[in-house]
Amino acid sequence: MKLSDREKLSAYMGKSKETKAFTFTAEILEEEEKIALYKERAEYSRKEGY
């Protein structure tokens, strides 16, 4: 089940400040991991000549 942005926002607004900060931090770390993974793949592709 996919939550709409509005549903996510209302669920987020109901949380404590600590939980919000943790959620926000976790999302940022997740994005950074994705970016690192894409960079790694791009680097590998360049080396392999794809």
PDB file as gemmi writes it, atoms N, CA and C in Angstrom:
CRYST1    1.000    1.000    1.000  90.00  90.00  90.00 P 1                      
ATOM      1  N   MET A   1       0.846  -1.195   0.000  1.00  0.00           N  
ATOM      2  CA  MET A   1       0.000   0.000   0.000  1.00  0.00           C  
ATOM      3  C   MET A   1       0.883   1.247   0.000  1.00  0.00           C  
ATOM      4  N   LYS A   2       0.689   2.094  -0.974  1.00  0.00           N  
ATOM      5  CA  LYS A   2       1.444   3.343  -1.059  1.00  0.00           C  
ATOM      6  C   LYS A   2       0.681   4.444  -0.338  1.00  0.00           C  
ATOM      7  N   LEU A   3       1.387   5.203   0.491  1.00  0.00           N  
ATOM      8  CA  LEU A   3       0.760   6.339   1.166  1.00  0.00           C  
ATOM      9  C   LEU A   3       0.934   7.582   0.304  1.00  0.00           C  
ATOM     10  N   SER A   4      -0.090   8.392   0.263  1.00  0.00           N  
ATOM     11  CA  SER A   4       0.023   9.651  -0.466  1.00  0.00           C  
ATOM     12  C   SER A   4       0.887  10.599   0.365  1.00  0.00           C  
ATOM     13  N   ASP A   5       1.386  11.648  -0.257  1.00  0.00           N  
ATOM     14  CA  ASP A   5       2.198  12.631   0.463  1.00  0.00           C  
ATOM     15  C   ASP A   5       1.416  13.247   1.608  1.00  0.00           C  
ATOM     16  N   ARG A   6       0.140  13.489   1.394  1.00  0.00           N  
ATOM     17  CA  ARG A   6      -0.691  14.095   2.424  1.00  0.00           C  
ATOM     18  C   ARG A   6      -0.808  13.163   3.638  1.00  0.00           C  
ATOM     19  N   GLU A   7      -0.968  11.872   3.376  1.00  0.00           N  
ATOM     20  CA  GLU A   7      -1.059  10.888   4.463  1.00  0.00           C  
ATOM     21  C   GLU A   7       0.261  10.806   5.229  1.00  0.00           C  
ATOM     22  N   LYS A   8       1.359  10.819   4.493  1.00  0.00           N  
ATOM     23  CA  LYS A   8       2.677  10.781   5.132  1.00  0.00           C  
ATOM     24  C   LYS A   8       2.862  12.007   6.012  1.00  0.00           C  
ATOM     25  N   LEU A   9       2.480  13.163   5.482  1.00  0.00           N  
ATOM     26  CA  LEU A   9       2.644  14.408   6.213  1.00  0.00           C  
ATOM     27  C   LEU A   9       1.809  14.415   7.485  1.00  0.00           C  
ATOM     28  N   SER A  10       0.560  13.971   7.403  1.00  0.00           N  
ATOM     29  CA  SER A  10      -0.285  13.983   8.596  1.00  0.00           C  
ATOM     30  C   SER A  10       0.235  12.986   9.631  1.00  0.00           C  
ATOM     31  N   ALA A  11       0.754  11.847   9.186  1.00  0.00           N  
ATOM     32  CA  ALA A  11       1.324  10.869  10.117  1.00  0.00           C  
ATOM     33  C   ALA A  11       2.583  11.452  10.752  1.00  0.00           C  
ATOM     34  N   TYR A  12       3.368  12.151   9.949  1.00  0.00           N  
ATOM     35  CA  TYR A  12       4.610  12.773  10.406  1.00  0.00           C  
ATOM     36  C   TYR A  12       4.321  13.873  11.426  1.00  0.00           C  
ATOM     37  N   MET A  13       3.314  14.692  11.168  1.00  0.00           N  
ATOM     38  CA  MET A  13       2.986  15.807  12.053  1.00  0.00           C  
ATOM     39  C   MET A  13       2.505  15.331  13.421  1.00  0.00           C  
ATOM     40  N   GLY A  14       1.972  14.121  13.486  1.00  0.00           N  
ATOM     41  CA  GLY A  14       1.478  13.599  14.752  1.00  0.00           C  
ATOM     42  C   GLY A  14       2.567  13.044  15.653  1.00  0.00           C  
ATOM     43  N   LYS A  15       3.797  12.998  15.162  1.00  0.00           N  
ATOM     44  CA  LYS A  15       4.896  12.407  15.930  1.00  0.00           C  
ATOM     45  C   LYS A  15       5.603  13.436  16.805  1.00  0.00           C  
ATOM     46  N   SER A  16       6.332  12.923  17.794  1.00  0.00           N  
ATOM     47  CA  SER A  16       7.094  13.799  18.686  1.00  0.00           C  
ATOM     48  C   SER A  16       8.272  14.409  17.931  1.00  0.00           C  
ATOM     49  N   LYS A  17       8.864  15.449  18.500  1.00  0.00           N  
ATOM     50  CA  LYS A  17      10.002  16.110  17.850  1.00  0.00           C  
ATOM     51  C   LYS A  17      11.167  15.146  17.649  1.00  0.00           C  
ATOM     52  N   GLU A  18      11.434  14.310  18.656  1.00  0.00           N  
ATOM     53  CA  GLU A  18      12.555  13.369  18.554  1.00  0.00           C  
ATOM     54  C   GLU A  18      12.340  12.407  17.391  1.00  0.00           C  
ATOM     55  N   THR A  19      11.121  11.912  17.278  1.00  0.00           N  
ATOM     56  CA  THR A  19      10.812  10.971  16.200  1.00  0.00           C  
ATOM     57  C   THR A  19      10.932  11.656  14.850  1.00  0.00           C  
ATOM     58  N   LYS A  20      10.452  12.895  14.771  1.00  0.00           N  
ATOM     59  CA  LYS A  20      10.546  13.641  13.509  1.00  0.00           C  
ATOM     60  C   LYS A  20      12.001  13.805  13.105  1.00  0.00           C  
ATOM     61  N   ALA A  21      12.836  14.203  14.058  1.00  0.00           N  
ATOM     62  CA  ALA A  21      14.253  14.421  13.767  1.00  0.00           C  
ATOM     63  C   ALA A  21      14.906  13.123  13.316  1.00  0.00           C  
ATOM     64  N   PHE A  22      14.576  12.034  13.997  1.00  0.00           N  
ATOM     65  CA  PHE A  22      15.139  10.731  13.644  1.00  0.00           C  
ATOM     66  C   PHE A  22      14.703  10.313  12.247  1.00  0.00           C  
ATOM     67  N   THR A  23      13.417  10.481  11.955  1.00  0.00           N  
ATOM     68  CA  THR A  23      12.869  10.115  10.646  1.00  0.00           C  
ATOM     69  C   THR A  23      13.559  10.919   9.552  1.00  0.00           C  
ATOM     70  N   PHE A  24      13.685  12.220   9.791  1.00  0.00           N  
ATOM     71  CA  PHE A  24      14.305  13.117   8.823  1.00  0.00           C  
ATOM     72  C   PHE A  24      15.756  12.705   8.573  1.00  0.00           C  
ATOM     73  N   THR A  25      16.490  12.428   9.658  1.00  0.00           N  
ATOM     74  CA  THR A  25      17.888  12.017   9.551  1.00  0.00           C  
ATOM     75  C   THR A  25      18.006  10.705   8.791  1.00  0.00           C  
ATOM     76  N   ALA A  26      17.121   9.765   9.102  1.00  0.00           N  
ATOM     77  CA  ALA A  26      17.142   8.462   8.430  1.00  0.00           C  
ATOM     78  C   ALA A  26      16.904   8.630   6.933  1.00  0.00           C  
ATOM     79  N   GLU A  27      15.986   9.522   6.566  1.00  0.00           N  
ATOM     80  CA  GLU A  27      15.702   9.761   5.151  1.00  0.00           C  
ATOM     81  C   GLU A  27      16.912  10.357   4.445  1.00  0.00           C  
ATOM     82  N   ILE A  28      17.590  11.289   5.103  1.00  0.00           N  
ATOM     83  CA  ILE A  28      18.781  11.904   4.514  1.00  0.00           C  
ATOM     84  C   ILE A  28      19.868  10.847   4.310  1.00  0.00           C  
ATOM     85  N   LEU A  29      20.096  10.013   5.325  1.00  0.00           N  
ATOM     86  CA  LEU A  29      21.114   8.968   5.214  1.00  0.00           C  
ATOM     87  C   LEU A  29      20.781   7.999   4.093  1.00  0.00           C  
ATOM     88  N   GLU A  30      19.503   7.680   3.957  1.00  0.00           N  
ATOM     89  CA  GLU A  30      19.058   6.774   2.897  1.00  0.00           C  
ATOM     90  C   GLU A  30      19.375   7.375   1.526  1.00  0.00           C  
ATOM     91  N   GLU A  31      19.096   8.672   1.368  1.00  0.00           N  
ATOM     92  CA  GLU A  31      19.390   9.355   0.102  1.00  0.00           C  
ATOM     93  C   GLU A  31      20.891   9.342  -0.173  1.00  0.00           C  
ATOM     94  N   GLU A  32      21.700   9.612   0.867  1.00  0.00           N  
ATOM     95  CA  GLU A  32      23.152   9.631   0.686  1.00  0.00           C  
ATOM     96  C   GLU A  32      23.663   8.253   0.276  1.00  0.00           C  
ATOM     97  N   GLU A  33      23.068   7.203   0.842  1.00  0.00           N  
ATOM     98  CA  GLU A  33      23.458   5.843   0.468  1.00  0.00           C  
ATOM     99  C   GLU A  33      23.147   5.580  -0.997  1.00  0.00           C  
ATOM    100  N   LYS A  34      21.976   6.025  -1.447  1.00  0.00           N  
ATOM    101  CA  LYS A  34      21.580   5.836  -2.847  1.00  0.00           C  
ATOM    102  C   LYS A  34      22.558   6.551  -3.766  1.00  0.00           C  
ATOM    103  N   ILE A  35      22.899   7.791  -3.401  1.00  0.00           N  
ATOM    104  CA  ILE A  35      23.822   8.582  -4.216  1.00  0.00           C  
ATOM    105  C   ILE A  35      25.179   7.883  -4.293  1.00  0.00           C  
ATOM    106  N   ALA A  36      25.658   7.384  -3.150  1.00  0.00           N  
ATOM    107  CA  ALA A  36      26.944   6.682  -3.118  1.00  0.00           C  
ATOM    108  C   ALA A  36      26.896   5.445  -4.011  1.00  0.00           C  
ATOM    109  N   LEU A  37      25.780   4.741  -3.970  1.00  0.00           N  
ATOM    110  CA  LEU A  37      25.613   3.536  -4.783  1.00  0.00           C  
ATOM    111  C   LEU A  37      25.628   3.885  -6.274  1.00  0.00           C  
ATOM    112  N   TYR A  38      24.928   4.953  -6.653  1.00  0.00           N  
ATOM    113  CA  TYR A  38      24.909   5.375  -8.059  1.00  0.00           C  
ATOM    114  C   TYR A  38      26.304   5.769  -8.521  1.00  0.00           C  
ATOM    115  N   LYS A  39      27.044   6.479  -7.660  1.00  0.00           N  
ATOM    116  CA  LYS A  39      28.403   6.892  -8.013  1.00  0.00           C  
ATOM    117  C   LYS A  39      29.289   5.670  -8.211  1.00  0.00           C  
ATOM    118  N   GLU A  40      29.116   4.694  -7.310  1.00  0.00           N  
ATOM    119  CA  GLU A  40      29.897   3.461  -7.387  1.00  0.00           C  
ATOM    120  C   GLU A  40      29.616   2.733  -8.702  1.00  0.00           C  
ATOM    121  N   ARG A  41      28.344   2.642  -9.059  1.00  0.00           N  
ATOM    122  CA  ARG A  41      27.946   1.978 -10.306  1.00  0.00           C  
ATOM    123  C   ARG A  41      28.518   2.706 -11.513  1.00  0.00           C  
ATOM    124  N   ALA A  42      28.447   4.033 -11.481  1.00  0.00           N  
ATOM    125  CA  ALA A  42      28.950   4.833 -12.599  1.00  0.00           C  
ATOM    126  C   ALA A  42      30.455   4.621 -12.757  1.00  0.00           C  
ATOM    127  N   GLU A  43      31.155   4.610 -11.633  1.00  0.00           N  
ATOM    128  CA  GLU A  43      32.603   4.399 -11.636  1.00  0.00           C  
ATOM    129  C   GLU A  43      32.934   3.020 -12.221  1.00  0.00           C  
ATOM    130  N   TYR A  44      32.203   2.007 -11.796  1.00  0.00           N  
ATOM    131  CA  TYR A  44      32.403   0.635 -12.285  1.00  0.00           C  
ATOM    132  C   TYR A  44      32.144   0.575 -13.787  1.00  0.00           C  
ATOM    133  N   SER A  45      31.051   1.220 -14.212  1.00  0.00           N  
ATOM    134  CA  SER A  45      30.697   1.226 -15.635  1.00  0.00           C  
ATOM    135  C   SER A  45      31.803   1.862 -16.464  1.00  0.00           C  
ATOM    136  N   ARG A  46      32.369   2.957 -15.964  1.00  0.00           N  
ATOM    137  CA  ARG A  46      33.456   3.633 -16.681  1.00  0.00           C  
ATOM    138  C   ARG A  46      34.667   2.710 -16.797  1.00  0.00           C  
ATOM    139  N   LYS A  47      35.010   2.055 -15.686  1.00  0.00           N  
ATOM    140  CA  LYS A  47      36.177   1.169 -15.686  1.00  0.00           C  
ATOM    141  C   LYS A  47      35.982  -0.007 -16.632  1.00  0.00           C  
ATOM    142  N   GLU A  48      34.773  -0.544 -16.652  1.00  0.00           N  
ATOM    143  CA  GLU A  48      34.482  -1.710 -17.483  1.00  0.00           C  
ATOM    144  C   GLU A  48      34.217  -1.334 -18.942  1.00  0.00           C  
ATOM    145  N   GLY A  49      34.041  -0.044 -19.188  1.00  0.00           N  
ATOM    146  CA  GLY A  49      33.828   0.431 -20.546  1.00  0.00           C  
ATOM    147  C   GLY A  49      32.423   0.239 -21.080  1.00  0.00           C  
ATOM    148  N   TYR A  50      31.448   0.287 -20.200  1.00  0.00           N  
ATOM    149  CA  TYR A  50      30.047   0.148 -20.639  1.00  0.00           C  
ATOM    150  C   TYR A  50      29.543   1.431 -21.248  1.00  0.00           C  
TER     151      TYR A  50                                                      
END                                                                             
